[in-house]
Amino acid sequence: MDLGEAVKNRDAWTYGVNFGAMSGGVIGAEFDFWYTPDFFGTSGVVNKSGVMTIMGSVIAGIPVGGPSGAGIRPYGVFGVGLVRRSLEFKEIFDDISSNDFGYNAGGGIMGFFNQTVGIRGEYRYFWSFTSSDEKDFNFSRASLGIVLRF
């Protein structure tokens, strides 16, 4: 596999957490931290790689069924923060690491089984405002997780 094929890797798992709060169940803010090891895959050239995002976001959703108890909440999200990339090569090339200012936009749905526990599925797209190597860098992420409401 050459580097071009490694960049097309779609098998990388992403690990992360979001913390947030919503005022009146409609508008809120959240902190998003995610890391994807082997983002660019591994090949004969790439030894280790990863992408990390740390973003603050605004979230807006409509609580169908009310802001408490069982129900669903479709939402949209927009945020800004850090996109960190790293590539460690096995041989000839110098390692690459960059910290870029970026933003994300997406949407999803939360479904609550009761007052406290639910599930959340979403899709977000990430862009960097400027890239340290002057190339556009963007990617998307689909996620599924557990939501705890207090």
C-alpha positions as a Markdown table, in Angstrom:
| # | Residue | x | y | z |
|---|---|---|---|---|
| 1 | Met | 0.0 | 0.0 | 0.0 |
| 2 | Asp | 1.4 | 3.4 | -0.9 |
| 3 | Leu | 0.8 | 6.6 | 1.0 |
| 4 | Gly | -2.0 | 7.6 | -1.4 |
| 5 | Glu | -3.9 | 4.4 | -0.4 |
| 6 | Ala | -3.1 | 5.0 | 3.3 |
| 7 | Val | -4.8 | 8.4 | 3.1 |
| 8 | Lys | -8.0 | 6.7 | 1.8 |
| 9 | Asn | -8.2 | 4.6 | 5.0 |
| 10 | Arg | -11.8 | 4.2 | 6.2 |
| 11 | Asp | -11.3 | 1.6 | 8.9 |
| 12 | Ala | -9.9 | 3.8 | 11.6 |
| 13 | Trp | -11.9 | 3.9 | 14.9 |
| 14 | Thr | -12.3 | 7.2 | 16.6 |
| 15 | Tyr | -12.5 | 7.5 | 20.4 |
| 16 | Gly | -13.9 | 10.5 | 22.2 |
| 17 | Val | -16.3 | 12.3 | 24.5 |
| 18 | Asn | -18.6 | 15.3 | 24.4 |
| 19 | Phe | -19.7 | 17.3 | 27.4 |
| 20 | Gly | -22.5 | 19.8 | 27.1 |
| 21 | Ala | -25.5 | 21.6 | 28.4 |
| 22 | Met | -28.6 | 23.0 | 26.9 |
| 23 | Ser | -30.7 | 25.9 | 28.1 |
| 24 | Gly | -34.4 | 25.2 | 28.0 |
| 25 | Gly | -33.6 | 22.1 | 26.0 |
| 26 | Val | -33.1 | 24.1 | 22.7 |
| 27 | Ile | -29.8 | 26.0 | 22.6 |
| 28 | Gly | -26.6 | 24.9 | 24.3 |
| 29 | Ala | -22.9 | 24.5 | 24.2 |
| 30 | Glu | -20.6 | 21.5 | 24.2 |
| 31 | Phe | -17.0 | 20.5 | 24.5 |
| 32 | Asp | -15.8 | 17.9 | 21.9 |
| 33 | Phe | -12.6 | 15.8 | 22.3 |
| 34 | Trp | -11.9 | 13.0 | 19.8 |
| 35 | Tyr | -8.8 | 11.1 | 18.8 |
| 36 | Thr | -8.4 | 8.7 | 15.8 |
| 37 | Pro | -5.2 | 6.6 | 15.9 |
| 38 | Asp | -4.0 | 5.3 | 12.5 |
| 39 | Phe | -6.1 | 8.0 | 10.8 |
| 40 | Phe | -4.0 | 7.8 | 7.7 |
| 41 | Gly | -3.6 | 4.0 | 8.0 |
| 42 | Thr | -0.3 | 2.2 | 8.0 |
| 43 | Ser | 1.7 | 1.1 | 5.0 |
| 44 | Gly | 5.2 | 0.4 | 3.9 |
| 45 | Val | 5.9 | 4.2 | 4.4 |
| 46 | Val | 3.6 | 5.2 | 7.3 |
| 47 | Asn | 4.6 | 3.9 | 10.7 |
| 48 | Lys | 2.1 | 5.8 | 13.0 |
| 49 | Ser | -0.5 | 8.5 | 12.5 |
| 50 | Gly | -3.3 | 10.2 | 14.2 |
| 51 | Val | -5.8 | 13.1 | 14.2 |
| 52 | Met | -7.1 | 14.8 | 17.3 |
| 53 | Thr | -9.9 | 17.4 | 17.5 |
| 54 | Ile | -10.6 | 19.6 | 20.5 |
| 55 | Met | -13.6 | 21.9 | 19.7 |
| 56 | Gly | -16.1 | 24.1 | 21.5 |
| 57 | Ser | -19.5 | 24.0 | 19.8 |
| 58 | Val | -22.9 | 25.6 | 19.8 |
| 59 | Ile | -25.8 | 23.1 | 19.6 |
| 60 | Ala | -29.4 | 23.8 | 18.8 |
| 61 | Gly | -32.1 | 21.2 | 18.9 |
| 62 | Ile | -35.9 | 20.8 | 19.2 |
| 63 | Pro | -37.1 | 18.5 | 21.9 |
| 64 | Val | -39.9 | 16.5 | 20.4 |
| 65 | Gly | -42.0 | 15.3 | 23.3 |
| 66 | Gly | -40.6 | 18.1 | 25.7 |
| 67 | Pro | -37.3 | 18.8 | 27.3 |
| 68 | Ser | -37.6 | 16.0 | 29.9 |
| 69 | Gly | -38.6 | 12.4 | 29.9 |
| 70 | Ala | -38.6 | 10.1 | 26.9 |
| 71 | Gly | -38.5 | 11.7 | 23.5 |
| 72 | Ile | -36.3 | 12.6 | 20.5 |
| 73 | Arg | -34.2 | 15.7 | 19.8 |
| 74 | Pro | -33.0 | 16.4 | 16.3 |
| 75 | Tyr | -30.1 | 18.9 | 16.4 |
| 76 | Gly | -27.5 | 20.9 | 14.5 |
| 77 | Val | -24.1 | 21.7 | 15.7 |
| 78 | Phe | -21.3 | 24.2 | 14.8 |
| 79 | Gly | -18.0 | 24.6 | 16.5 |
| 80 | Val | -14.4 | 25.9 | 16.3 |
| 81 | Gly | -11.2 | 24.7 | 17.8 |
| 82 | Leu | -8.0 | 22.7 | 17.3 |
| 83 | Val | -7.3 | 20.0 | 14.6 |
| 84 | Arg | -4.0 | 18.2 | 15.3 |
| 85 | Arg | -2.5 | 15.9 | 12.7 |
| 86 | Ser | 0.6 | 13.7 | 13.1 |
| 87 | Leu | 2.3 | 11.3 | 10.7 |
| 88 | Glu | 5.4 | 9.3 | 11.7 |
| 89 | Phe | 7.2 | 7.7 | 8.7 |
| 90 | Lys | 9.4 | 4.6 | 8.8 |
| 91 | Glu | 12.2 | 5.7 | 6.6 |
| 92 | Ile | 13.2 | 8.6 | 4.3 |
| 93 | Phe | 10.6 | 11.2 | 5.0 |
| 94 | Asp | 10.5 | 13.6 | 8.0 |
| 95 | Asp | 7.7 | 13.2 | 10.5 |
| 96 | Ile | 4.8 | 15.6 | 10.1 |
| 97 | Ser | 2.9 | 17.3 | 13.0 |
| 98 | Ser | 0.6 | 20.3 | 12.8 |
| 99 | Asn | -1.8 | 22.1 | 15.0 |
| 100 | Asp | -4.4 | 24.0 | 12.9 |
| 101 | Phe | -7.4 | 26.2 | 13.8 |
| 102 | Gly | -10.5 | 24.5 | 12.4 |
| 103 | Tyr | -14.2 | 24.3 | 12.5 |
| 104 | Asn | -17.0 | 21.7 | 12.3 |
| 105 | Ala | -20.6 | 21.5 | 11.3 |
| 106 | Gly | -23.1 | 18.7 | 11.5 |
| 107 | Gly | -26.3 | 17.4 | 12.9 |
| 108 | Gly | -27.8 | 14.4 | 14.4 |
| 109 | Ile | -30.5 | 13.0 | 16.7 |
| 110 | Met | -30.8 | 12.2 | 20.3 |
| 111 | Gly | -33.3 | 9.7 | 21.5 |
| 112 | Phe | -34.1 | 9.4 | 25.3 |
| 113 | Phe | -35.5 | 6.2 | 26.8 |
| 114 | Asn | -36.3 | 8.0 | 30.1 |
| 115 | Gln | -35.4 | 11.1 | 32.0 |
| 116 | Thr | -31.7 | 10.3 | 32.2 |
| 117 | Val | -30.4 | 7.8 | 29.5 |
| 118 | Gly | -30.5 | 7.9 | 25.7 |
| 119 | Ile | -28.5 | 7.4 | 22.5 |
| 120 | Arg | -27.1 | 9.9 | 20.1 |
| 121 | Gly | -26.1 | 9.5 | 16.5 |
| 122 | Glu | -24.5 | 12.3 | 14.4 |
| 123 | Tyr | -22.5 | 13.2 | 11.4 |
| 124 | Arg | -20.0 | 16.1 | 11.4 |
| 125 | Tyr | -17.7 | 17.5 | 8.8 |
| 126 | Phe | -14.3 | 19.1 | 9.9 |
| 127 | Trp | -12.2 | 21.7 | 8.0 |
| 128 | Ser | -9.0 | 23.6 | 9.0 |
| 129 | Phe | -9.1 | 27.3 | 8.4 |
| 130 | Thr | -5.4 | 27.3 | 7.6 |
| 131 | Ser | -3.1 | 24.4 | 7.3 |
| 132 | Ser | 0.6 | 24.5 | 8.2 |
| 133 | Asp | 1.5 | 22.8 | 4.9 |
| 134 | Glu | -0.9 | 25.1 | 2.9 |
| 135 | Lys | -3.0 | 22.2 | 1.7 |
| 136 | Asp | -6.7 | 21.8 | 2.5 |
| 137 | Phe | -7.4 | 19.3 | 5.2 |
| 138 | Asn | -10.9 | 18.2 | 5.9 |
| 139 | Phe | -12.7 | 15.0 | 6.9 |
| 140 | Ser | -16.0 | 13.7 | 8.2 |
| 141 | Arg | -17.0 | 11.6 | 11.2 |
| 142 | Ala | -20.1 | 9.6 | 12.0 |
| 143 | Ser | -20.6 | 8.7 | 15.6 |
| 144 | Leu | -22.9 | 6.8 | 17.9 |
| 145 | Gly | -22.9 | 7.1 | 21.7 |
| 146 | Ile | -24.7 | 7.1 | 25.0 |
| 147 | Val | -26.3 | 10.3 | 26.3 |
| 148 | Leu | -26.7 | 11.0 | 30.0 |
| 149 | Arg | -29.0 | 13.9 | 31.0 |
| 150 | Phe | -29.0 | 15.4 | 34.4 |
